[in-house]
Amino acid sequence: MIQTLYHVPEYKEELIYCAICKAMEALGIAQDMHPDLKVVIKPNLVMAKSPSFPVTTHPLVIKAVVRWLKEQGVSHITLAESSGGLYNAEHMKNVYQVCGMNQLEPDVTLNMDFSARTVNCQKGFSNHSFHIITPILDADYVINICKLKTHAMTGYSGGIKNLFGTIPGLEKPQMHYRWPDIRDFSRMLLELAQTVNPQLTIIDAIDAMEGNGPTGGTSHPLHLLFAARDFYTQDYFTAGLMKLDPMKIEMIKQAVECGLAKPDEMELIGDPVPDDLTPFLVPDTQNLDFTGSLPGFLQKPFAFFAGKLFKSYPQLNEELCVGCGKCAESCPAHVIKIVNKKAKFKKRGCISCFCCQEMCPMKAISVKKAL
């Protein structure tokens, strides 16, 4: 299970390209390439945000990958993503522009096909099918290029979580509503990851995010670029570099338990792991959860009785709220309304998925415990 790690001190095309070339050689990716191959790049474009913020995949990382693909004779390259919010031309054109994706043209086709198809899952999955955006399903080869971040709901966001962006638009909140428990939601993410099954995953951690990710956190540069075919073990490895316990990240824990992630078989190639890495700040949702400090035999019964008492809820800072409606649009439980140009939250019915916090462009939503 080869995992590659290369030091990239800053976002400069030549530095990134050099690291990409080394990673592709170490992983033998050139052997997969041929001129007629339809390659789709799946970035993290969760919202319209400038590349100067560590929210989305940096365009120079994608540009370096495209440059390498072109040199292998690949010409059919599409960038496809379903960000938070509506999945239509107007919304995605704005996302592409603000996130700096327009600079990739004409070498890359920015997807403008906003259809999706239903695909059946493997036997035994909790999900019988997934509705996935068409470019992913039509691809011969999917390259998953994500951003390393902490995450308010899942704790960590990397290769596995990035594939949630293959679910079209506002169908993603519906998935949150269907699977509100983190264990069920994580199982869904793993089943989706196995269904999409990208051939290569690259993690942009030149600048990463800590704290209230995936959109409201702050910069935590690692100056590192990761690449692997096995993105399950890759997530285990990179979570550890953030000083997170991978086995406390539910989707990674499940990936280990079902044999998808195999950290004991990992072979690291490239630069050495830096010895000056510092712990990432965790989201407020994680800071407020102390059940992990209890003895194992008490955790489940305590969680059952304390779940409602100590449940996390979104809290609005009205001074920062501009009434844009992104929170209401993304709320799977429909408990948010815009009244007099301000968001109004109902606690009853809230499933604490924090989609509202994730999609708020003003960082006006924080986390509060019921008690």
C-alpha positions in Angstrom: 0.0 0.0 0.0 2.2 2.8 -1.3 1.6 6.3 0.2 3.6 9.2 -1.1 4.5 12.4 0.7 6.3 15.3 -0.7 7.3 18.7 0.8 6.0 21.7 -1.1 6.8 24.9 0.7 4.3 27.2 -1.2 1.8 27.4 -4.0 4.1 27.7 -6.9 3.3 25.7 -10.1 6.8 24.3 -10.7 7.2 23.2 -7.1 3.9 21.4 -7.1 4.5 20.0 -10.6 7.8 18.5 -9.4 6.1 16.8 -6.5 3.2 15.5 -8.7 5.7 14.0 -11.2 7.5 12.1 -8.4 4.2 10.9 -6.9 3.0 9.6 -10.3 6.2 7.8 -10.9 6.2 6.2 -7.5 2.6 5.0 -7.9 3.1 3.8 -11.5 0.2 6.0 -12.8 1.7 6.4 -16.3 1.0 2.8 -16.9 -2.8 3.5 -16.6 -2.7 6.3 -19.2 -3.7 6.2 -22.9 -4.8 8.9 -25.3 -8.5 7.9 -25.4 -8.8 7.8 -21.6 -11.7 10.0 -20.2 -10.3 11.5 -17.0 -12.5 13.3 -14.5 -10.9 15.3 -11.7 -13.0 15.6 -8.6 -11.8 18.6 -6.5 -13.2 20.0 -3.2 -15.2 23.1 -4.2 -17.5 23.0 -1.2 -18.4 26.7 -1.7 -17.4 29.8 -3.7 -14.2 30.8 -1.8 -11.0 32.3 -3.0 -8.0 30.0 -3.2 -6.2 32.3 -0.7 -8.4 30.6 2.0 -7.8 26.9 2.9 -11.3 25.9 2.0 -11.1 24.4 -1.5 -8.6 22.5 -3.6 -6.0 25.0 -4.8 -6.2 25.5 -8.6 -2.4 25.2 -9.0 -2.5 21.6 -7.6 -5.1 20.7 -10.2 -3.1 22.6 -12.9 0.0 20.5 -12.1 -2.0 17.3 -12.4 -3.5 18.4 -15.7 -0.1 19.3 -17.1 1.2 15.8 -16.2 -1.8 14.2 -17.8 -1.3 16.2 -21.0 2.3 15.1 -21.2 1.0 11.5 -21.1 -1.1 12.2 -24.2 -4.4 12.4 -22.3 -6.7 15.1 -23.8 -10.1 14.3 -22.5 -10.0 15.9 -19.0 -13.1 17.2 -17.1 -13.4 18.8 -13.8 -16.6 17.9 -12.0 -18.0 18.8 -8.6 -21.3 19.3 -6.9 -20.7 21.9 -4.3 -23.0 22.8 -1.4 -26.2 24.5 -2.6 -27.9 24.2 -5.9 -26.4 22.0 -8.7 -27.0 24.2 -11.7 -25.1 26.3 -14.3 -25.6 29.6 -12.5 -24.4 28.4 -9.2 -21.4 26.3 -10.5 -20.2 29.0 -12.8 -19.8 31.3 -9.8 -18.1 28.6 -7.8 -15.6 27.9 -10.7 -14.8 31.5 -11.0 -14.4 32.4 -7.4 -12.4 29.2 -6.7 -10.0 30.0 -9.5 -10.9 27.1 -11.7 -11.4 29.2 -14.8 -7.6 29.5 -15.2 -7.5 25.8 -16.0 -9.3 26.3 -19.3 -8.9 25.3 -22.1 -6.8 22.4 -20.9 -9.7 21.2 -18.7 -13.4 21.2 -19.4 -15.4 22.6 -16.5 -18.4 20.4 -16.2 -21.7 21.9 -17.3 -23.7 18.7 -17.4 -25.9 18.8 -14.3 -27.6 15.5 -14.7 -27.2 12.5 -12.5 -28.0 8.8 -12.7 -28.9 6.1 -10.1 -26.4 3.3 -9.7 -26.9 0.2 -7.7 -24.6 -0.6 -4.8 -22.9 -3.8 -3.8 -25.0 -6.5 -2.1 -25.0 -6.1 1.6 -24.7 -2.3 1.6 -27.1 -0.3 3.7 -27.7 1.9 0.7 -29.2 0.0 -2.2 -28.3 2.8 -4.7 -26.7 6.2 -5.0 -27.7 9.1 -7.3 -24.4 10.3 -8.6 -23.5 13.2 -11.0 -23.1 12.0 -14.6 -19.5 13.0 -15.3 -18.2 10.7 -12.6 -20.2 7.8 -13.9 -19.1 8.4 -17.5 -15.4 8.6 -16.6 -12.8 6.0 -17.3 -10.5 7.3 -14.6 -11.4 9.4 -11.5 -8.7 11.5 -9.8 -9.9 12.6 -6.4 -8.1 15.9 -5.4 -9.2 17.0 -1.9 -8.2 19.5 0.8 -7.0 18.4 4.2 -9.3 19.8 6.8 -11.0 19.2 10.2 -14.8 18.8 9.9 -17.6 19.8 12.3 -19.5 16.6 11.8 -17.1 13.9 10.8 -14.0 15.3 12.6 -11.8 14.9 9.6 -12.1 15.6 5.8 -9.9 14.0 3.2 -10.2 11.5 0.4 -13.3 9.6 1.7 -15.3 12.6 2.6 -14.5 14.5 -0.6 -16.5 11.9 -2.6 -19.7 13.2 -0.9 -19.5 15.9 -3.6 -20.5 13.3 -6.2 -24.0 13.5 -4.8 -25.9 16.2 -6.7 -26.6 19.6 -5.0 -29.3 19.6 -2.4 -29.6 15.9 -2.3 -26.7 15.9 0.1 -28.7 17.5 2.9 -31.3 14.7 2.3 -28.5 12.2 3.0 -27.7 13.9 6.2 -31.4 13.7 7.2 -31.6 10.0 6.2 -28.4 9.1 8.2 -28.3 11.6 11.2 -26.2 9.3 13.4 -22.5 9.7 12.8 -22.0 5.9 12.6 -24.7 5.5 9.9 -23.5 8.6 8.0 -19.9 7.3 8.1 -21.1 4.0 6.8 -22.9 5.7 4.0 -19.7 7.7 3.1 -17.7 4.4 2.9 -20.3 2.8 0.7 -20.3 5.8 -1.6 -16.5 5.8 -1.7 -16.5 2.1 -2.7 -19.2 2.9 -5.4 -17.3 5.8 -6.9 -13.9 4.0 -6.4 -11.4 6.7 -7.6 -8.2 5.4 -9.1 -6.0 8.1 -7.6 -6.4 10.4 -4.6 -4.3 13.5 -4.0 -4.5 15.5 -0.8 -3.6 19.2 -0.9 -2.1 20.0 2.5 0.2 22.7 1.4 -2.2 24.8 3.4 -4.8 22.9 5.4 -7.6 23.9 7.7 -8.1 23.4 11.4 -10.9 24.3 13.8 -14.4 24.7 12.5 -13.9 23.1 9.1 -14.8 22.4 6.4 -15.4 26.1 5.7 -15.2 28.1 9.0 -11.8 27.1 10.3 -8.4 28.7 10.0 -5.1 28.0 8.2 -2.8 25.3 9.4 -0.1 24.9 6.7 1.6 21.5 6.5 3.5 22.3 3.2 2.8 18.7 2.1 1.3 17.0 -0.9 0.0 13.4 -0.6 -0.9 10.9 -3.3 -2.1 7.3 -3.2 -4.2 4.7 -4.9 -5.4 3.5 -1.5 -7.2 6.5 -0.1 -8.6 4.7 2.9 -5.2 4.0 4.3 -4.2 7.5 3.2 -6.9 9.1 5.3 -5.7 7.0 8.3 -2.1 8.3 7.8 -2.9 11.9 7.2 -5.3 12.1 10.2 -2.5 10.9 12.3 -0.2 13.6 11.0 -2.8 16.1 12.1 -2.4 14.6 15.6 -5.9 13.2 15.5 -6.6 9.7 16.6 -7.7 7.9 13.4 -9.7 5.3 15.3 -11.8 8.1 16.8 -12.8 9.3 13.3 -15.8 7.1 12.7 -15.4 6.7 8.9 -11.7 5.8 9.3 -12.4 3.4 12.2 -15.0 1.6 10.1 -12.6 1.5 7.1 -10.1 -0.2 9.3 -12.7 -2.6 10.8 -13.9 -3.7 7.4 -10.4 -4.1 5.9 -10.5 -1.1 3.5 -7.8 0.8 5.4 -4.6 -1.2 6.1 -2.2 1.0 8.0 0.0 -2.0 8.9 0.7 -2.6 5.3 1.5 1.0 4.4 4.8 1.8 2.6 5.8 5.5 2.7 7.7 6.9 -0.3 9.0 10.4 -0.8 10.2 12.9 1.7 10.4 12.1 5.5 7.6 13.0 7.8 8.4 16.4 9.2 9.3 16.3 12.9 7.8 19.7 13.7 4.2 18.9 13.0 1.8 20.4 15.6 -1.7 19.3 16.6 -4.7 20.6 14.6 -7.3 22.5 16.5 -10.5 20.4 16.5 -14.0 21.7 15.7 -16.1 23.1 18.5 -18.4 20.1 18.1 -15.5 17.8 19.1 -14.3 20.0 22.0 -17.8 19.7 23.5 -17.8 15.9 23.3 -16.1 14.3 26.3 -17.6 10.8 26.3 -14.3 9.5 24.9 -12.7 10.2 28.3 -15.1 7.8 30.0 -14.3 4.1 30.6 -15.3 2.1 27.6 -18.2 0.2 29.4 -19.8 3.6 30.3 -19.5 5.3 26.9 -22.6 3.8 25.3 -25.0 4.1 28.2 -23.8 7.6 29.0 -24.1 8.6 25.3 -27.7 7.4 25.3 -28.8 9.4 28.3 -26.6 12.4 27.8 -27.1 12.7 24.0 -30.1 15.0 24.3 -28.8 16.8 27.4 -25.4 17.7 25.8 -26.5 17.7 22.2 -24.8 20.3 20.0 -26.9 22.9 18.3 -26.1 25.7 15.8 -26.1 29.2 17.3 -26.4 32.4 15.2 -24.5 35.6 15.6 -27.1 38.0 14.3 -24.5 40.8 13.9 -22.7 38.7 11.3 -25.8 37.3 9.6 -26.6 38.9 6.3 -29.7 36.9 5.6 -28.3 35.2 2.5 -30.3 32.1 3.1 -27.5 29.6 2.5 -28.1 28.0 5.9 -31.8 27.5 5.3 -31.1 26.2 1.8 -28.8 23.5 3.1 -30.8 22.5 6.2 -32.0 18.9 5.7 -34.5 19.2 8.5 -35.9 22.5 7.3 -35.8 24.1 10.7 -34.2 27.4 9.6 -36.2 30.3 8.2 -35.1 33.8 7.0 -37.2 36.4 8.9 -36.5 40.1 8.5 -33.2 39.4 6.7 -31.9 37.2 9.6 -31.8 33.5 10.0 -34.1 32.0 12.7 -33.3 28.5 14.1 -35.7 26.0 15.7 -34.0 23.6 18.1 -36.8 21.1 17.7 -36.1 18.9 14.7 -32.5 19.9 14.4 -30.3 16.9 13.6 -27.0 18.6 14.4 -25.4 17.9 11.0 -24.0 21.5 10.9 -24.6 21.9 7.2 -25.7 25.4 8.1 -22.4 26.2 9.7 -20.6 24.6 6.8 -22.4 26.7 4.1 -22.5 30.1 6.0 -20.2 32.4 4.0 -20.0 34.9 7.0 -19.0 32.5 9.7 -22.1 33.6 11.6 -22.9 30.2 13.0 -21.2 28.6 15.9 -21.8 25.5 18.1 -23.6 25.5 21.4 -24.6 22.7 23.8 -28.2 22.3 25.0 -26.8 22.4 28.6 
